[in-house]
Amino acid sequence: MSAGALMPRARQAADDATADVGSVLARISGSDPVDYLVERSRAVAVRAVDPLQIAAWLETDGVTDRVARVEFGYADVFALAEEVFRRAGPPPSVERPAPPALVRGARDLGHGALYLLPTAIFPAVLTMLGANALLRGVLLVGWVSWVLSGSAAWLGYHLVGVGRPESAGRILRWSTLASLPVSGLLGALVVGRNGGAIILAVGLTAYQMSVTTLVFYRHEQWIFAAMAPAALAGILCLTVGPRLLGPAVVLAMTAVAFTLGAALHATTHPEARPEPPLWPMIRMNLRRLTLVVAFTALTAAYFLYPQAYLLSGDLVIALGALPVVAGMGIVEWQAHRFGDRAHALLAEVGRPDQFAARAGRLMLIGLGTCLAGVGLLAAGLLAALAVAGRLSPPVLAMSAASVLLAGAYFVTFLLANLGRQAWLCVSLLGCLVAFTAAAGSGSAARAAEVFAATTALLLLLTLVAAYRRIGQVWGHR
């Protein structure tokens, strides 16, 4: 096409607000904007059973009939949805079927133990390194590891959802490898030239990233096999005496090295299939990824920052956080169960108001289960501390905060799955600021009481958002 023939077409398109601009741009640049829309909506499109579901998603994403005409060159949203449905094609083949609900529930419940196992090893390691590494090293590196692993896991699951398992493996593998020097550098900057503290920082990150990868590939058994002997050695070190300190540290380092190797091996596939470049997909989902990173960072900060008050003050009060750590398996189990049941409701009810009512009841049942399960764990801890004569009001407050935080995490997971990360970021940031202002430079007892109050506020804020969003049908398709 010559320049003389091109300019009148471009001028006409600029003058007509409803012209087929998309098709003109396609002829000028050689690219079709619908292809980018298909890529951005692939996670929804491949699960849709008819174009109407895609049309509903397009409308919620801000695509109107005018946008369909001006930007994409189709008569209306429904015509555009039919084209997206056609181009998306059939759902990608699933290499491995999902496990039965009972098996997945048992696996989810076991995740609490995965998060709890390192707490049996920390005392032995920290006895060798000192409390300075505990506060400045463990908490900061733990926060960075939490953010990196959570963001990499979200991106990995998204890639699998759009039929790119090899790309998911590369993301998990390279993010794990890249996180190790980052954590070592942070350890050196925060703690100084302390070789043991730097090794601890790298080990913490390696374990966090390895657990994320092995859980992603459903290889939790390797984590238990590696960490159980190290955890037992840590417990014996506390009960028998410091003469077992050396063997306990060696077992811990060996366990971390084994889990790291198993995680990296899980990300490799000998028969890897070629896949499209990764960067265009990341660029199209950059806003969502940014929200996920911010949400993960604030979630980790809200849990870890108060620990700086507790661990530097009274370690017995800090024990009140253990129930929510051990109970995260219950939270994950109930979140997955809610997702399965809400999806099944779509085929059982015929009216949106019926779906909203039943979805609300399912959410309340899941919330009650999380509160009751973590509450039982907290009751067991409080009973043990009472027998030891260490029970106090601050410990009660921290235990109550654990129970409330489990409920808040459950509702948070549901809202995150519905794309409400922006609301969650605002809520978490507000509660974190409120905790910082109220706790000030006070004692561990004061921090425990304030943390319980702000966590109750967080649960209330998430419930308000869930009340408005949980019953919307389109979010569960």
Secondary structure as UniProt FT lines:
FT   HELIX           3..15
FT   TURN            17..18
FT   HELIX           21..29
FT   HELIX           33..40
FT   HELIX           42..45
FT   TURN            46..47
FT   HELIX           51..60
FT   TURN            61..62
FT   HELIX           65..72
FT   HELIX           77..88
FT   HELIX           101..129
FT   HELIX           131..132
FT   HELIX           133..138
FT   HELIX           139..161
FT   TURN            162..163
FT   HELIX           165..191
FT   HELIX           195..216
FT   TURN            217..218
FT   HELIX           220..239
FT   HELIX           242..244
FT   HELIX           245..266
FT   TURN            270..271
FT   HELIX           278..284
FT   HELIX           286..311
FT   HELIX           315..318
FT   HELIX           319..321
FT   HELIX           322..326
FT   HELIX           328..348
FT   HELIX           352..387
FT   TURN            388..389
FT   HELIX           393..417
FT   TURN            418..419
FT   HELIX           421..439
FT   TURN            440..441
FT   HELIX           444..469
FT   TURN            470..471
FT   HELIX           473..476
//
